[in-house]
Amino acid sequence: MNVLVLGSGGREHAISWKLAQSPKLSKLYVAPGNAGTTELAENLNIDVNDFNEIKKAVLANNINLVIVGPEDPLVNGVVDFFLKDEEIKNIPIIGPQAEAAQLEGSKEYSKRFMQRNNVPTAGYESFTKETLEKGLNYLETQNPPYVLKADGLAAGKGVVILNDLTAAKKELKAMLADAKFGDASRKVVIEEFMSGIELSVFVITDGKDYVILPEAKDYKRIGEGDTGLNTGGMGAISPVPFADDNFMKRVEEEVVIPTIDGFKKENLPYKGFVFIGLMNDDGNPRVVEYNVRMGDPETEVVMPRLKTDLLEIMQAVADEKLRDIEVEFEDKSATTVIMVSGGYPEAYEKGHEISGLDKTEGSIIFHAGTKEDNGKVFTNGGRVIAVTSYGKDFNEALKQSYKNTEIIDWEEKYFRSDLGFDLQKYLN
């Protein structure tokens, strides 16, 4: 099979790494890819939202299956584009159609879906520029911390949590009146704060059946001890020590099954990954958000724990035969440490040469924001490299990842050295 993966980050490199292990794979293409994917695939210089160019590449390279990595093309309707085009409508594409992709594209849409399908989540109200005054009054009725979420896609940075009412009001004005997050914050959801500890649960569905993939815990804040600005993710750990069998049974019964049943009930065609951001509130699972693709950096620990042929799973999803596949996972822990450009998630420089990649041992190196030029690798984004390692527990795996973060180097590199600090108490 010839396969095309859309995307350019660590998630897409990890998916490509797993696909490349399949005996069913003939040739792998990644669009646009990065310096890491060139080692496994042919990179195609195509924007993930340029559907006409994607179509041309699919036909020119005799592609048999397309896997969509990021959320943007899904929300923008790439699956619908394929289904409506006579020349490519029979080529399977993994991802939900645009209507179902609104589960990530709109926080309000997602909340309404949860309410209709009795999926446990936080209470909320949503506001626009025209109802700003009502929003300010609503904040006064809430207890801190105040949770404000841009309704649309904001590259993982549209959620603000504040303890001070005055600051929360100022932020609401910035989001609605000053368009702080552009179109994404034309509408803002104000949500009841959920206490507890977060984790990510991943499901793959063919629209009828589902498989729950290994769960993961990611670290979104830039600073040690979960301080500072939100990022796209500074690292991840899988499995999650507090997600025991009892908790995961409740997640399946109270969250996963009602979600998949909701797709069927509401006629939302869905073939792909469902990322469920969860809060463990004293053993009670509550949904923070849905994403309609795999998470990043969680994919960099989920894919290494997947023992079953990923291409076989993807084929089963396309053929609606997921129930016929037995999916197996590694018992070992996997951790990933994200190395970022200095200044990220605010202003940062690109184009610094990366050294030491060929000197690492005992870890899998996934590229995120990198590019290759004349055999050299340079930084090309905020999140640059993901260093993934295995261990008997997350501490052993992290020790190995950190060993290699010291070897890989570029000007103004940064990474968090405290991943797993909040999970130590859950170890036996």
C-alpha positions in Angstrom: 0.0 0.0 0.0 1.1 3.6 -0.7 0.2 5.8 2.2 0.1 9.6 2.6 0.3 11.2 6.1 -0.7 14.9 6.3 1.2 17.1 8.7 4.7 18.2 9.8 5.0 17.7 13.5 6.2 15.2 16.1 2.8 13.5 15.9 3.1 12.9 12.2 6.7 11.6 12.6 5.6 9.2 15.3 2.7 7.9 13.1 5.0 7.6 10.1 7.6 5.7 12.3 4.9 3.2 13.3 3.6 2.9 9.7 7.1 2.3 8.4 7.3 -0.9 10.4 4.3 -2.5 8.5 5.0 -5.3 5.9 1.9 -4.0 4.2 3.5 -0.7 3.4 4.9 -0.2 -0.1 5.8 3.5 0.0 5.2 6.3 2.5 4.7 10.0 1.7 4.4 12.8 4.2 3.1 16.3 3.4 4.8 18.5 4.2 6.8 16.5 6.7 10.0 17.5 8.5 13.7 16.6 8.6 12.9 13.4 10.6 10.2 12.1 8.2 12.7 12.2 5.3 14.4 9.2 6.8 11.2 7.1 6.5 9.2 8.7 3.7 9.2 11.0 0.7 8.3 14.5 1.9 5.9 16.4 -0.4 6.0 20.2 -0.1 2.2 20.6 0.2 0.2 22.7 2.7 -2.2 20.5 4.7 -5.1 22.9 3.7 -4.4 22.9 0.0 -6.9 20.2 -0.9 -6.4 20.5 -4.7 -2.7 19.9 -4.4 -3.3 17.0 -2.0 -5.6 15.5 -4.6 -3.0 15.9 -7.3 -0.4 14.1 -5.1 -2.8 11.3 -4.2 -3.4 10.6 -7.9 0.2 11.1 -9.1 1.6 8.7 -6.4 -1.2 6.1 -6.5 -2.0 6.6 -2.9 -4.2 3.9 -1.3 -4.8 5.5 2.1 -4.6 9.0 3.6 -4.1 9.7 7.3 -4.8 13.2 8.5 -2.5 14.3 11.4 -3.6 17.9 12.4 -7.0 19.3 13.2 -7.1 22.2 10.7 -7.7 20.3 7.5 -10.3 18.1 9.3 -12.3 21.2 10.5 -11.9 22.7 7.0 -13.5 19.7 5.4 -10.7 17.6 3.8 -12.7 14.4 4.3 -15.8 15.9 2.7 -13.6 17.1 -0.2 -12.5 13.6 -0.9 -16.0 12.1 -0.6 -17.4 14.7 -3.1 -14.7 14.3 -5.7 -15.4 11.5 -8.3 -11.7 10.9 -8.9 -10.7 10.3 -5.2 -13.9 9.5 -3.4 -13.0 5.8 -3.1 -9.6 6.5 -1.6 -10.0 6.0 2.2 -9.1 9.0 4.4 -8.7 8.6 8.1 -10.5 11.4 10.0 -14.0 12.7 10.7 -16.1 14.7 8.2 -16.4 18.5 8.8 -19.6 18.3 10.9 -18.1 15.9 13.4 -14.8 17.8 13.4 -16.7 20.7 15.0 -16.3 18.7 18.2 -12.8 20.3 18.1 -13.6 23.3 15.9 -16.1 24.7 18.3 -16.0 24.5 22.1 -19.7 25.3 22.2 -20.7 22.6 19.7 -18.6 20.1 21.7 -20.3 21.1 25.0 -23.8 20.8 23.5 -22.9 17.3 22.1 -21.8 16.3 25.6 -25.0 17.6 27.2 -27.2 15.8 24.7 -25.4 12.5 25.1 -25.0 12.7 28.9 -21.2 12.8 28.8 -20.0 14.2 32.2 -18.4 17.7 31.8 -18.3 21.1 33.5 -21.2 23.6 33.4 -20.7 26.5 31.0 -22.2 29.5 29.2 -21.0 31.1 25.9 -20.7 34.8 24.9 -20.0 37.0 21.9 -18.8 40.6 21.4 -22.5 41.6 21.4 -23.2 39.9 24.7 -19.9 40.9 26.4 -21.7 42.8 29.2 -23.7 39.6 30.0 -20.4 37.7 30.1 -18.9 40.1 32.5 -21.9 39.8 34.8 -21.8 36.0 34.5 -18.2 36.0 35.7 -19.4 37.7 38.9 -21.7 34.7 39.6 -18.9 32.2 39.3 -16.2 31.1 41.8 -12.5 31.3 41.0 -10.5 30.0 39.2 -12.2 31.4 36.1 -11.9 29.3 32.9 -12.2 31.1 29.6 -12.0 29.2 26.3 -11.9 30.6 22.8 -14.6 28.8 20.9 -12.6 28.1 17.8 -9.1 26.7 17.0 -6.3 28.6 18.6 -3.4 26.2 18.2 -3.7 24.9 21.7 -3.4 28.3 23.3 -7.0 29.5 23.5 -7.6 28.5 27.1 -7.0 30.9 30.0 -7.4 30.1 33.7 -7.3 33.0 36.1 -7.9 33.3 39.9 -8.6 37.0 39.9 -12.1 38.3 38.8 -10.7 41.7 37.6 -8.1 39.9 35.5 -10.8 37.5 34.2 -13.0 40.4 33.1 -10.0 42.0 31.4 -9.2 38.8 29.6 -12.8 38.3 28.4 -12.7 41.8 26.9 -9.4 41.1 25.2 -10.8 37.9 23.7 -14.1 39.2 22.5 -13.7 43.0 22.0 -10.0 43.0 20.9 -10.0 39.6 19.1 -7.0 38.4 21.1 -7.2 35.0 19.3 -8.6 36.3 16.1 -11.7 34.5 14.7 -11.2 31.7 17.3 -12.4 34.1 20.0 -15.4 35.6 18.3 -17.2 33.4 20.8 -15.9 32.6 24.3 -17.0 29.7 26.5 -16.9 30.5 30.3 -16.7 27.2 32.1 -16.9 25.9 35.6 -13.5 25.0 36.9 -12.9 21.3 37.2 -10.5 20.2 40.0 -8.5 17.0 39.8 -5.6 15.8 37.6 -5.8 15.7 33.8 -5.0 12.9 31.4 -5.7 12.1 27.7 -7.6 9.1 26.5 -7.4 8.1 22.8 -9.9 6.1 20.9 -9.9 4.8 17.3 -13.3 4.2 15.7 -14.6 3.0 12.3 -18.0 4.6 13.1 -19.4 1.4 14.5 -16.8 -0.1 16.8 -13.9 1.3 18.8 -10.6 0.5 20.4 -9.2 2.4 23.4 -5.5 3.2 22.8 -3.0 3.7 25.7 -3.8 6.8 27.8 -1.2 9.5 28.4 -0.5 12.5 30.6 0.9 15.6 28.9 2.5 18.7 30.4 1.2 21.9 28.8 2.9 24.7 30.8 6.3 26.1 29.8 7.7 26.3 33.3 8.7 23.8 36.0 6.0 22.8 38.4 3.3 23.5 35.7 3.8 27.3 35.8 3.9 29.9 33.0 2.2 30.1 29.7 0.4 27.2 28.0 2.2 25.5 25.1 1.4 22.8 22.6 2.8 20.4 25.2 6.3 20.0 26.8 6.2 16.2 27.2 4.1 13.1 28.0 4.0 9.9 30.0 2.2 6.6 29.3 0.7 4.7 31.0 -0.7 7.1 33.6 -0.2 5.6 37.1 -3.5 6.8 38.5 -5.6 5.5 35.6 -6.1 2.1 37.0 -8.5 -0.6 35.7 -11.5 0.7 37.7 -11.0 4.3 36.5 -10.6 3.2 32.9 -13.7 1.0 33.1 -15.6 4.1 34.2 -14.1 6.1 31.4 -15.2 3.5 28.9 -18.8 3.2 30.3 -19.4 6.9 31.1 -17.5 8.7 28.4 -16.3 6.5 25.5 -19.5 4.5 24.9 -21.9 7.5 25.1 -19.5 9.4 22.7 -19.4 6.7 20.1 -23.2 6.1 20.5 -23.7 9.9 20.1 -21.9 9.8 16.7 -24.3 7.1 15.5 -27.4 8.7 17.0 -26.6 12.1 15.6 -25.5 10.7 12.2 -21.9 12.1 12.5 -19.8 9.9 10.2 -16.6 9.3 12.0 -13.7 7.2 11.0 -10.6 8.1 12.9 -9.1 9.1 16.2 -11.0 10.6 19.1 -8.8 12.4 21.7 -10.7 12.8 25.0 -9.1 15.3 27.4 -10.3 14.1 30.8 -10.2 15.3 34.4 -9.9 12.7 37.1 -11.9 14.3 39.9 -11.4 12.0 42.8 -12.0 8.9 40.6 -14.8 10.6 38.6 -14.0 11.1 34.9 -15.2 14.4 33.4 -14.5 15.6 29.9 -12.5 18.8 29.5 -12.5 18.7 25.7 -12.7 16.6 22.5 -10.0 16.7 19.8 -10.6 14.9 16.5 -7.1 13.6 16.0 -4.2 12.3 18.0 -2.6 14.5 20.5 0.9 16.0 20.3 3.1 15.2 22.2 1.0 12.2 23.4 1.3 10.4 20.0 5.1 10.2 20.7 4.4 7.9 23.7 1.2 6.2 22.4 2.7 4.9 19.1 5.8 3.4 20.7 3.4 1.4 23.1 1.4 0.1 20.2 2.4 -3.5 19.3 -0.1 -4.1 16.6 0.6 -3.1 12.9 -0.8 0.5 12.7 -1.4 0.1 8.9 -3.5 -3.0 9.6 -5.6 -1.0 12.1 -6.0 1.9 9.7 -7.1 -0.4 6.9 -9.7 -2.0 9.3 -11.0 1.5 10.2 -11.4 2.3 6.5 -13.2 -1.0 5.8 -15.3 -0.7 9.0 -13.8 -4.0 10.2 -12.2 -2.8 13.4 -14.0 -5.5 15.4 -11.9 -8.1 13.6 -8.6 -6.7 14.8 -6.9 -7.6 18.1 -4.9 -4.6 19.2 -2.1 -5.2 21.7 0.1 -2.8 23.7 3.5 -2.7 25.4 3.4 -3.1 29.2 6.5 -0.9 29.4 6.3 2.8 30.2 7.1 5.4 27.5 8.0 9.0 28.1 8.8 11.9 25.8 10.6 15.1 26.6 9.9 18.0 24.2 12.9 20.2 23.4 11.8 23.7 22.3 13.3 26.9 21.0 14.2 29.6 23.5 11.4 32.1 23.9 8.6 29.6 23.0 5.6 29.9 23.3 6.2 33.6 22.6 8.7 34.9 20.1 11.5 32.6 19.2 14.2 32.2 16.5 14.3 29.6 13.7 17.3 28.4 11.7 19.7 27.3 14.5 21.7 24.2 13.6 21.0 21.1 15.7 23.9 18.9 16.8 24.1 15.6 18.5 21.2 13.8 16.8 23.6 11.1 15.6 25.1 10.6 19.0 22.0 9.7 21.0 21.4 6.1 22.3 18.5 4.2 23.8 15.8 6.7 22.7 13.6 7.3 19.7 14.1 10.8 18.3 10.9 12.3 16.8 11.3 15.6 14.9 8.7 18.4 15.2 9.9 21.8 14.1 12.9 20.9 12.0 14.1 21.2 8.4 17.0 19.7 6.5 19.4 21.7 4.4 22.5 20.1 2.7 22.5 17.2 5.1 22.3 19.5 8.2 19.2 19.8 10.5 18.0 23.2 11.6 15.3 24.4 14.0 12.1 25.4 12.2 9.5 25.8 14.9 8.8 26.3 18.6 8.6 22.7 19.6 11.6 21.1 17.9 12.5 17.6 19.0 10.7 14.9 21.0 13.0 12.5 22.9 11.0 9.3 23.6 12.3 6.4 25.8 11.0 3.1 27.3 11.4 2.0 30.9 10.0 -0.3 33.5 8.3 2.8 34.9 8.1 6.4 33.9 11.1 7.4 36.1 13.4 5.0 34.3 12.1 6.1 30.9 12.5 9.8 31.8 16.1 9.2 33.0 16.9 7.8 29.5 15.1 10.7 27.7 16.9 13.3 29.8 20.3 11.7 29.1 19.7 12.4 25.4 18.3 15.9 25.8 21.8 16.8 27.1 23.4 15.4 24.0 21.1 17.1 21.5 22.0 20.8 21.3 21.3 24.1 19.6 21.5 27.7 20.5 18.9 28.6 23.2 17.4 25.1 23.5 15.0 24.5 26.5 13.1 21.6 28.0 11.4 21.0 31.3 13.4 18.8 33.7 10.5 18.0 36.1 8.1 15.9 34.1 6.3 13.3 36.2 6.7 15.4 39.4 2.9 15.2 40.1 2.8 11.4 39.5 5.4 10.2 42.0 2.8 9.7 44.7 0.9 7.2 42.5 3.8 4.8 42.1 3.7 1.7 44.2 
